[in-house]
Amino acid sequence: MIVNAVDGCDQPLKKIFIPDLLARWPFPRRLNKHYSKVSAESCAWLESFQAFSPKAQQAFDRCDFGLLGCLTYSIASEEHVRSTCDYMNLAAVIDEYSDVSEVGEVRKQKDTLMDALHHPHEPRPKGEWIGGEVARQFWERTIRNGASGQLQKRFIAIFDKYLEGILQQAIDRSGHHIRDTQSYFDLRRKSVGANPALILLELDLDIPDEVISHPTLEDMADILSYNLEQARGDDDHNIVTIVMHEFDTDVNGAMLWVMDCHTKLEKKYFESLAAIPKWGEPIDSQVRKYCDSLGHWVRGCYAWSFESERYFGTNGMEVQRKRTERLIPRK
């Protein structure tokens, strides 16, 4: 929703109303007790690769992806939350590079990343894109810290789909193609960056593959990851842009559409939660912990959006409180 405001020069400015999509979400904000130590270690690890210029690294650091890892994996052990912080940093590096790369280069990046995951104990070739070695070290540490064979298989499969989605976004971007809502949903459901992250929730769990792959649990993860990612991405892969384009509406109308979509997804999530079957102990306790972790994962992502400087700079907490943000003019 847009409201008018006036700056010091009496020039009208537009402000966007930011809806509180989690107003009724029953899971509170929690921060992992290892945040200070693990976030600093993960940040120093990422910086050691010199993936960015000093100025770009400073901007990257202000996003505080370690905070994201510790808010979303709030009860994970020190070893496991380190892996999740490293993953958040890796995913951000992938996004930063792919967003400014041509289709052919993004395809090469994807091949490098997947090869690194398949060969985590072999240092990457000299002169290769740095993302490969970042991915290799993240995955080698995750395996060393207890990732089961089942988790490894699931993560690699989901990560491949995520990278396919990034490649498709690059193809769309190169052709200035804006999808309709249905094709956007189809792409994002298969490729959202949250899906690999949700696999890492299983690091502290021991749930059989036939249980974690149950359609009800997979639907819950799909609903949550999709809803978190629906408004992210580049301009042509932003649901607000797509809704405005498809339905010939303004930001206000698009925001209302997204709010309605979120309400329906939230309802579907809790219906799925109520429909989870019983397998008996100790599996049922593990499944309850997994579902609880999913709920807190969502709250953690939402909290980080305001607490870091990723989206609102230093004004995040004020935006969260006032629910308005100044519309940035197009350059």
N, C-alpha and C positions, 0 to 999 in steps of 0.2 A: 504494500500500500504506500502511496507517495503522499507526503505532506509538504507544504511549502515552508521555507524558512528564509530568513534574511541575514546576510552577513554584514560585516562592518561597513561595507560600501553600498549597502541597501540594494544589493543585487540578489534577486530571488534565486534560491538554490533548491534543489529537490532532495528530499530524504526518503529513503526506503524504510518501510516498517518491516522489522525482522520478527516474524512470528515465533512464539515459544512452542516449538514442535513437541517438546518433551514435558509440557506442563503437567500431564497426567501420568508420566512414566514413573513407575513405583521404585525404581532403583536409584539410590542416592549416589552422589559423587564420592569416590574413594581414591586415595593416592597410595601407591605401593610404598612401603616403609623403606625400601632400598633406593628411592628416587635419587637422592643427592649423590650417592656414590656411583650408582650404575649409569645414570644419565651423563655424568661427567666423563666416565670411562668410555661410553659409547660415542660421545661427542668428540673426544680426543682421538679415538680410533678412526672415525670418519675423516677428521681433519688431516690425519697422517697421510691420507692418499693424495692430498692436494688436488682434489677433483675440481676445485673452483679457484678463481682469483681471490686475493685477500678480501677485496670489497664484497664479492659475491658470497664468500664464506661467512662474513659477518652477517649478511642478510639471512643466509641459511641458518646460522646459529640462533638468530632471534625467533625462528619458528619453533625451536625447542622440541624436536621430535622425540627426545628422551622423555619429556613430560607426557607426550602422547602415549608412549609405550607404558609408562608407569600409571597413567590414569586408566588405561584400557585393560591392563593385566594387573589389577590392583592387589591380588592375593598370591601372585606367582612368587616362586622362590627367587633368590638373587641370581642364580645361574640362568633360570628360564626368562626372567624379565630382562636380563642383559640381551638374550637372543631377540626378544621382541623389540627392544629399543634399537638394536642393530638393524632389524628388518625395517622399522619405520624410517630409519636413515637411508637404507638401501632404496626403498620404494620412492623416497623423495628425490634421490639422485637420479633414478630412472626417469621420473617425471620431468625433472629440470632439463635433462638432456634431450629426451624424446620430444618435448614440447617445441624445441627449436631446431629439430632435425628433419631432413627430407625423408621421404618414404624409404628409399634404399638404405639410408643410414640407420633408421629405426629397425629395419629388418636385420641388419648386421648386429645391432645391439641385442636384439632378441636372441639370435643364434649364440652370441657370446655368453649371455646370461644363462641360457639353458645348458650350454656345454659346461659352464662352471659348476652348476648344480649337479650334473652327472659325473663330474670329476673333481670332487671337493678337496682331494688330498694332493692334487697336482697344481703347482704354481702356474699362473697364466703366462702366456708368451710375452716377451718384452715388446713394447710398442703397441700393445693392444689397448683398446678403450678401457679406462680404469674401472668401469662398472663391473667388468668380469671378475677382477680380483676382489672388489668389495663383496660381490655375491658369493664368491668362493669362500672367503674367510668367514662371512656370516654363517654359511651353511655348514662349514667344517666345525665351527664352535657349537652350533646347534646340535649336530650329531654327537659330538663329544660330550655334551651336557645331557644326553639321555633321550634324544628323539628316537622313537621306535621305528622299526622298518615300515610299519603300517602308516605312521605319520609321515615319514619321508616320501613314501609313494603318493600319498594323497596331496601333500604340499607341492611336489613337483608337477603333478597333473594340473592342479588348480593354478599354479604360477604360470604354466604354459598358456592357459586360457587367458589369464590376465594380460600377458604380453601380446597375445593375439589381438586383444581388445585395444591395446595401446597402438599397435600397428594399424588397425582399422581406423582409429581416430586420426592417425597421420595421413592415411589415404583420404579420409573425408576432408581433413583440413587442407590438403593440397588441391582438392577440387572445389573448395569453398562450399561443401555440401552440408546442408542442415537437414538432419533427419526429421521424420515425423515422430510423434510420441511412441507409437508402437514399435517401430524399428529401433528407436533409441533404447526402449526397455529391453528388447531382445538382445541388443549388443551388451548393455550394461549388466544384465543378469548373468551373462557368461563371463564377463571380463572385469568386474569391479575389483579395484585394488584391495578392498576389505576382505575378499574371500580367502586369499592366502593367509592374511593376518588371523582370521578366525580359526584356521587350522592349528595355529600355534597355541590356541587355548587348550589343546589336547596334551600339551607338554607335561602338565601336572596330573594327567588323568590316565587311566588304563581301561578304556572302553573298547570292546571288541569291534572289529570292522563292520560286522553285520548290524550292530546297534547304531554306531555313529553314522552309518550310511542309511539308516531308516528314513523313509520319505518324510515323515513328520519332522524329524530333527533337521534334515537337509532343507526343508521348507522354511523352518524358523531361521536358520542361518542365511538363507537366500533373501528372505524378507528384510531382515535387519541390514545386511550388507548393501542391498539394493537401495534401501531407503536412505542410508547414510551417504551414498555416492550419487544419488539422483541429481543433486544440484551442484556437483563438483565438475571439474574439467575445464577445458578451454571454452571459449565463448560459444562456439558452434556445438559443443557437447555439454551445454548447460541446460537443464530442463526448463528454466525460466525463459531462456532464449527460444527454445524449441516450442514451448506452449504459446508464447507471444506470436511466433511466426505461423504456427499451424492454425491457431484460432483467432488470429487478427485481434489480439487484445494487448493491453498495456501491462506494465509491471504489476500493477495492482491486481488485474485479473489473473495473471500468471501465478502470483503469490497465493491467491485464493484457491486456484486449481491445485497447487502443490500441497496446501494445507489439507484440502479434502482428500487427496491421494494418501497423505500420511495417515490421516485418521482411519482410512479403510485398511491400510497395511498394519497399523497397530492393532486393530480389531482382529485381523486375520492371524496375527502373531499369537495373541492370547488364546484364540480358538485352537491353534495348533498346540500351544503349551498344555491346554487342558486335555488334548487328545493323545498325549504321549502314552504309549503302552507300558506295562510293567514287565520287567524281565526277572525280578528277584534280586536279592542282595548278593554281592556288593555292587552289582551293576546299577541298580536304581539310585543309589547314593551318588555314584559317579555321574550319572545322567543329570541328577538334580544340580550338582555342582557345575556341570557344563552349562545348563540352562541359566543358572544364576550368573555365571561368568558372561554369557551372551548379553544379558540385561545390563550388567555393569559396563560391558564393553561399549555399548551404545552411549550410555551416560558419559563415559570417559571421553569419547570422541567429541561429543557435544560440548563438554566443559573445556576441552583443549581448544576448540574453535575460538573461544573467547579469551582464554587465559594466555595463549601464545600470541605472537605478533603475526601469525601467518595470514590472517584475513583482515584484521581490523587495526593493525599496527599496535600502538600503545593504548588505543581506545577500547580494547575489547571488553573490559569489565563495565565500562560506561555504556557501551552498546547493549550488552546483556541486560543491564539495569533499565535503560530507557527504551530498548527495543527499536531504535532508529539508527540509521547509518546514512551519511551523506552519499548521494549518487556521484560516483567519479565520472567526470566527462570523458568521452571518447577522445583519444589522441588523433 
